[in-house]
């Protein structure tokens, strides 16, 4: 693994040099944010969540795959009692008689943060995760978003270049932090996170819709991108203006990760229309994914 951009051991708070590195590069990466025991619990909790929802009419509503050619066209299972939902890989036809195969084809799940005690701890009390987030945002922080991001072996789809703030609606773009935690060894081969160091300094970049929401290709140069390869339990913290991407998983190994976004409590959530005046390019052009919807999606 290429660990030149990764610190060897995760602390419970950031020192001045580490904070300066975060604001300079737009990200920080550490090994050992979760212990091996916590990683195993998280894997089992995700598996139980997936299997508990799959074709279980008592707890989840099934939506079959669509014929659209997008990252969101796969079959899904939506909880009947919470916001949580599970999305499968596009193009995969799930068989209710083979739940093991279905579990192997999960692409992502959202709003999963209250589905287990460990998941809850990662936005309430985990000493390393919350300690580092509070070092950046201050002691008053709130969960803004949660997703479990999975790339199945042999073809887990690409997530193209984007900025997470393009999906959000907050007053202060600097006061949202992403936290990406590897549950498997994440490598360039199986679809680890790739980032554009210092790309957060470019400000909001115009997004458009292809098979996903992504930055217009003429807005930046992605050739200096860095793969952030992490061992299971490693964690990447990143500014939500940082351009990042994960490629197709062409390996034989599945790649699972947990992703949480946190905002400072005084960073007000605003409407889409108000956000057009926040997440915008230098000439005033609204740049978010919502702003791009009328274009071609």
Phi, psi and omega per residue, in radians:
X1 nan 2.554 3.076
X2 -1.591 1.779 -3.037
X3 -1.912 0.387 -3.106
X4 -1.094 -0.469 -3.114
X5 -1.734 0.175 -3.039
X6 -2.070 2.248 3.041
X7 -1.304 2.581 -2.945
X8 -1.265 -0.597 -3.065
X9 -2.489 2.341 -3.041
X10 -1.391 2.208 3.086
X11 -1.495 -3.045 3.055
X12 -1.797 -0.053 3.015
X13 -2.763 2.797 -3.121
X14 -1.691 2.418 3.037
X15 -1.492 3.104 -3.067
X16 -1.078 -0.696 -3.134
X17 -1.148 -0.702 3.136
X18 -1.189 -0.678 3.070
X19 -1.112 -0.726 3.111
X20 -1.098 -0.669 3.105
X21 -1.118 -0.745 3.115
X22 -1.023 -0.875 -3.088
X23 -1.231 -0.455 3.112
X24 -1.344 -0.873 -3.053
X25 -1.572 -0.421 -3.079
X26 1.584 0.068 3.129
X27 -2.812 2.825 2.967
X28 -2.470 2.496 3.114
X29 -2.295 2.454 -3.115
X30 -2.405 2.532 2.919
X31 -1.474 2.836 2.970
X32 1.080 0.664 3.000
X33 -1.284 -0.699 3.006
X34 -1.901 2.516 3.069
X35 -1.286 2.835 3.067
X36 -0.984 -0.616 3.121
X37 -1.173 -0.714 3.108
X38 -1.166 -0.657 3.094
X39 -1.059 -0.781 -3.125
X40 -1.140 -0.706 3.091
X41 -1.088 -0.771 -3.135
X42 -1.084 -0.731 3.094
X43 -1.051 -0.815 -3.129
X44 -1.149 -0.677 3.119
X45 -1.124 -0.697 3.091
X46 -1.140 -0.783 3.132
X47 -1.035 -0.790 -3.140
X48 -1.127 -0.640 3.092
X49 -1.098 -0.879 -3.121
X50 -1.031 -0.870 -3.076
X51 -1.213 -0.514 3.122
X52 -1.219 -0.480 -3.128
X53 -1.595 -0.538 -2.966
X54 -1.104 2.009 3.084
X55 0.949 0.548 3.082
X56 -1.812 1.622 -3.023
X57 -1.122 -0.348 -3.139
X58 -1.264 -0.497 -3.038
X59 -2.088 -0.331 -3.033
X60 -2.477 2.556 3.064
X61 -1.665 2.262 -3.125
X62 -1.607 2.336 3.020
X63 -2.121 2.109 -3.088
X64 -1.218 2.870 3.116
X65 -1.147 2.614 3.074
X66 -1.738 3.020 -3.135
X67 -1.576 0.018 3.114
X68 -1.148 2.633 3.119
X69 -1.766 1.172 3.132
X70 -2.335 2.957 3.097
X71 -1.217 -0.166 -3.060
X72 -1.963 0.289 -3.067
X73 -1.625 -0.005 -3.126
X74 -1.286 2.897 3.056
X75 -1.107 2.714 -3.107
X76 -2.544 2.818 3.073
X77 -2.256 2.109 -3.097
X78 -1.951 2.205 3.125
X79 -1.027 2.490 3.084
X80 -1.524 -0.160 -3.059
X81 -2.164 -0.080 -3.128
X82 -2.583 3.001 3.104
X83 -1.292 -0.100 -3.021
X84 -1.134 2.425 3.019
X85 -2.540 2.725 -3.101
X86 -2.142 2.290 -3.129
X87 -2.042 2.355 3.109
X88 -1.680 2.925 3.124
X89 -1.032 2.466 3.064
X90 -1.089 2.493 3.103
X91 1.489 -0.082 -3.112
X92 -1.668 2.241 3.094
X93 -1.718 1.823 -3.069
X94 -1.255 2.507 3.127
X95 -1.927 2.046 -3.115
X96 -1.100 -0.258 3.105
X97 -1.552 -0.011 3.137
X98 -2.382 1.260 -3.093
X99 -1.192 -0.424 3.090
X100 -1.131 -0.713 3.088
X101 -1.171 -0.703 3.113
X102 -1.027 -0.794 -3.132
X103 -1.074 -0.583 3.135
X104 -1.311 -0.244 -3.092
X105 -1.863 0.187 3.069
X106 -1.122 2.365 3.074
X107 -1.734 -0.743 -3.140
X108 -2.844 2.834 2.930
X109 -2.419 2.607 -3.093
X110 -2.185 2.714 3.101
X111 0.999 0.733 -3.091
X112 -1.639 0.012 -2.872
X113 -1.100 -0.356 -3.142
X114 -1.860 0.278 -3.077
X115 -1.492 -0.167 3.068
X116 -2.746 2.834 -3.139
X117 -1.140 -0.677 3.108
X118 -1.137 -0.783 3.125
X119 -1.031 -0.694 3.108
X120 -1.103 -0.708 -3.074
X121 -1.102 -0.475 -3.082
X122 -1.267 -0.208 3.025
X123 -2.138 0.130 3.123
X124 -2.186 -0.743 -2.915
X125 -2.540 -0.060 -3.072
X126 -1.093 2.154 -2.987
X127 -1.084 -0.651 -3.120
X128 -1.400 -0.857 -3.101
X129 -1.106 -0.958 -3.095
X130 -1.212 -0.551 3.098
X131 -1.089 -0.739 -3.140
X132 -1.282 -0.699 3.117
X133 -1.069 -0.748 -3.139
X134 -1.218 -0.486 3.048
X135 -1.066 -0.566 -3.107
X136 -1.556 -0.774 -2.989
X137 -1.732 -0.225 -3.010
X138 1.698 3.003 -2.999
X139 -1.264 -0.422 -3.121
X140 -1.638 1.709 -3.102
X141 -2.259 2.738 3.110
X142 -2.398 2.597 3.022
X143 -1.200 2.356 3.125
X144 -1.896 -0.611 -3.086
X145 -2.779 2.608 3.002
X146 -2.406 2.422 3.067
X147 -2.573 2.472 2.907
X148 -1.770 2.164 -3.013
X149 -1.947 2.137 -3.013
X150 -2.196 2.435 2.994
X151 -2.110 1.834 3.088
X152 -1.039 2.694 3.088
X153 -1.088 2.686 3.053
X154 0.978 0.946 2.960
X155 2.187 0.155 3.050
X156 -0.871 2.254 -2.856
X157 -1.205 2.767 3.080
X158 -1.264 2.480 2.845
X159 -1.838 2.006 -2.994
X160 -1.288 3.054 -3.101
X161 -1.072 2.259 -3.129
X162 -2.761 2.964 2.980
X163 -2.032 2.312 -3.089
X164 -1.143 -0.494 3.084
X165 -1.092 -0.328 3.080
X166 -1.139 -0.362 3.134
X167 -1.669 -0.186 -2.958
X168 -1.785 -3.131 3.114
X169 -2.607 1.417 -3.128
X170 -2.265 2.791 -3.134
X171 -1.273 -0.659 -3.018
X172 -2.043 1.931 -3.077
X173 -1.212 -0.396 -3.137
X174 -1.392 -0.240 -3.010
X175 -1.838 0.665 2.978
X176 -2.310 2.252 -3.106
X177 -2.145 2.277 3.022
X178 -1.595 2.535 -3.139
X179 -2.320 1.971 -3.051
X180 -1.996 2.064 -3.026
X181 -2.036 2.107 -3.125
X182 -1.334 2.279 3.018
X183 -1.802 -0.171 2.976
X184 -2.289 2.787 3.001
X185 -0.992 2.146 -3.078
X186 -1.822 2.112 -3.078
X187 -2.231 2.965 3.075
X188 -1.085 -0.493 -3.105
X189 -1.301 -0.614 -3.070
X190 -1.827 0.215 2.978
X191 1.708 0.711 3.077
X192 -1.182 2.957 3.104
X193 -1.206 2.364 2.980
X194 -1.980 2.349 -3.078
X195 -2.222 2.746 3.056
X196 -1.859 1.699 -3.081
X197 -0.946 2.344 -3.117
X198 1.198 0.118 -3.136
X199 -1.177 -0.337 3.084
X200 -1.124 -0.369 3.137
X201 -1.285 -0.226 3.124
X202 -1.269 -0.265 -3.084
X203 1.351 -3.046 3.125
X204 -1.063 2.373 3.120
X205 -2.036 2.466 -3.086
X206 -1.073 2.250 3.086
X207 -1.856 2.666 3.026
X208 -2.462 3.015 -3.065
X209 -1.907 2.129 3.001
X210 -2.032 -2.011 2.977
X211 -1.407 -0.104 3.100
X212 -2.778 3.134 3.039
X213 -1.516 2.166 -3.079
X214 -2.559 2.838 3.128
X215 -1.228 2.401 3.046
X216 -0.979 2.339 -2.995
X217 -1.114 -0.367 -3.119
X218 -1.513 0.067 -3.057
X219 -1.527 -0.305 -3.093
X220 -2.834 2.922 3.115
X221 -1.868 2.032 -3.092
X222 -1.583 -0.004 -3.057
X223 -1.111 -0.495 3.093
X224 -1.423 0.203 -3.055
X225 -0.996 2.561 -3.088
X226 -2.052 2.210 3.017
X227 -1.359 2.235 3.108
X228 -1.696 1.608 -3.099
X229 -1.515 2.214 -3.065
X230 -2.273 2.554 2.955
X231 -1.375 2.787 3.092
X232 -0.937 2.273 -3.070
X233 1.721 -0.203 3.094
X234 -1.309 2.793 -3.048
X235 -2.423 2.401 3.031
X236 -1.951 2.170 2.995
X237 -1.805 2.342 -3.091
X238 -2.582 2.566 3.073
X239 -1.154 2.458 -3.042
X240 -1.370 0.019 2.923
X241 -1.667 -0.044 -3.072
X242 -1.270 2.090 3.038
X243 -1.101 2.316 3.139
X244 -2.640 2.867 -3.012
X245 -2.771 2.663 2.969
X246 -2.231 2.231 -3.077
X247 -1.411 3.060 3.061
X248 -1.031 2.489 3.031
X249 -1.530 1.800 3.133
X250 -1.706 0.141 -3.087
X251 -1.632 3.113 3.096
X252 -1.578 0.043 -3.064
X253 -1.965 2.233 3.041
X254 -1.159 2.575 3.120
X255 -2.164 1.956 -3.140
X256 -1.927 2.515 3.106
X257 -2.617 2.649 2.990
X258 -1.816 2.405 3.107
X259 -2.291 2.188 3.065
X260 -2.108 2.531 2.944
X261 -2.050 2.393 3.141
X262 -2.117 2.576 3.026
X263 -2.233 2.679 3.013
X264 -1.157 2.543 -3.025
X265 -1.107 -0.457 3.130
X266 -1.589 0.116 3.079
X267 -1.551 1.660 -2.968
X268 -1.136 2.391 2.993
X269 -1.436 2.283 -3.037
X270 -2.122 3.084 -3.132
X271 -1.363 2.861 3.070
X272 -1.014 -0.736 -3.112
X273 -1.137 -0.718 3.083
X274 -1.132 -0.585 -3.093
X275 -1.237 -0.398 3.070
X276 -0.994 -0.488 -3.131
X277 -1.625 0.019 3.109
X278 -1.909 -1.015 3.129
X279 -1.572 1.505 -3.049
X280 -2.501 2.722 3.104
X281 -1.358 3.029 -3.039
X282 -1.019 -0.519 -3.137
X283 -1.516 0.084 3.113
X284 1.639 0.001 -3.128
X285 -1.229 2.141 3.055
X286 -1.003 2.393 -2.956
X287 -2.121 -0.010 -3.028
X288 -1.334 2.986 3.095
X289 -1.153 -0.674 3.106
X290 -1.127 -0.724 3.126
X291 -1.091 -0.457 -3.102
X292 -1.493 -0.176 -3.045
X293 -0.981 -0.798 -3.115
X294 -1.134 -0.246 -3.042
X295 -1.168 -0.999 -3.073
X296 -2.827 0.575 -3.072
X297 -2.309 nan nan
